[in-house]
Amino acid sequence: MPDSQPQPPHSSSSPGPADTGSLLLCGARLTDGRTVDVRLGGGRIEAVGTAGSLAANGTRAGGTRVDLSGYLLLPAPVEPHTHGDTALSADADGPVSYDPQDVQRRATEAALLQLGHGATALRAHVRVGDVQGLGALAAVLQARRSLRGLTELTAVAMPRVLTGAAGAEGLAMLRDALKMGAAAVGGCPDLDPDPTGYVQAVLDVASEHGCPVDLHTDASDPARLARLAAMAGGLRPGVTLGPCGSLGRLPSEVAARTADQLAAAGVAVVCLPQGGCGGVERRGTAPVRLLRAAGVRVAAGSGALRDVSNPVGRGDPLEAAYLLASRYGLRPEDAYDAVSASARAVLGLPEVRVEAGFPAELLAVRGDRLAGALSLAYSRIVVHRGRVVARTSAVREFCDSAAAVELGLPRQGRGEVS
């Protein structure tokens, strides 16, 4: 059966922020059907040519070649919504440990798991205040530093309360979190006694520091969402909401009107088709087709990853795209956009295309078409900043079968399976 554990990349490159040599990807298939060679250097795509056209020029000293025959080459996905401080804690005895070493270990392991699936950038929502204070955030930021050169991990600071007498401490802690290195402000307005006041406080802090906003909401109250959209309109670098699962349970005309309001305000939505998260009470996936039709930018994330909110989960962006296509009716191209181009935009990352001049953030998956890759993408090669940073190889073996021989069916592996 397929082995989905990431394996060390077969590359002569040494760890670092970017490969100083060049990397030649040979014989890769693109989604438009072309088979190409792709040369990478300095963290970017230097050239794309027909198969064999770049190999004749060789590679610069220190570079390497990777044979991608039989692989589909895509812009790498990213993870716009994860919880690094609680990830992989479902099997722990007792309450979740917020010991800094435990949090750092879990956040690092979760990021590497998702990197193995192809995500070369991640946004982790981290609780600040209450029992954990700023310790969990410090641990996630330490994980971020240790992962530099492998994947880009950024943190969203999530205070619990920001209004009333108890809110003063939350506001002070939120500002301290940004000084420590949190890249965005967020939290759960629905859990504050004054949800509108909470949103206003977050928007004020974001405006002061010029950082994005990423808030949790179940989106069960359309009037509250309308106020949020009106408050958030025009804020740069942007406002994101998620997972908005209850939006699909509202009457269709109410949901459509709310989607129009979010689109007019430029608010993005991150849905969680793989499961929920601890920031909201109810589960469910936002109505992605309705939101997209209204002009809302829709990205997809993994949410809780094997914690008390969701004891299972793969943290696989291709699974999220698969679910959007199979369960929610998106075309494979639009489903993959939700975990790649749209997710990158939510994170404020530059666009990636398999064209010269674009960042060398790439994912090669075994297959020749996107629909097939979303269905059975076990073997993967991940490129971050121009070098191979993860490789997952899968081999499926079958017993000998006369029917397979007669029908000329493809077969992997050799020898007998006992």
Secondary structure, DSSP 8 states (H G I E B T S, - for coil): ------B----S--SSSS-SSEEEEEEEE-TTS-EEEEEEETTEEEEEEETTTTGGG---TT-EEEE-TTEEEEE---EEEE-TTTTT-TTSSSS----HHHHHHHHHHHHHHHHHHT-SEEEEEEEEBTTTBTHHHHHHHHHHHHTTTT-EEEEEEEES--SHHHHHHHHHHHHHHHHHT--EEEE-GGGSSSHHHHHHHHHHHHHHHT--EEEEE----HHHHHHHHHHHTT-SS-EEEEE-GGGGGS-HHHHHHHHHHHHHHT-EEEE-TT---TTSSS-----HHHHHHHT--EEE--B--SBTTBS-----HHHHHHHHHHTT---HHHHHHHHTHHHHHHTT-----SSTTSB--EEEEESSSHHHHHHH--SEEEEETTEEEEEE---------HHHHHHT------S---
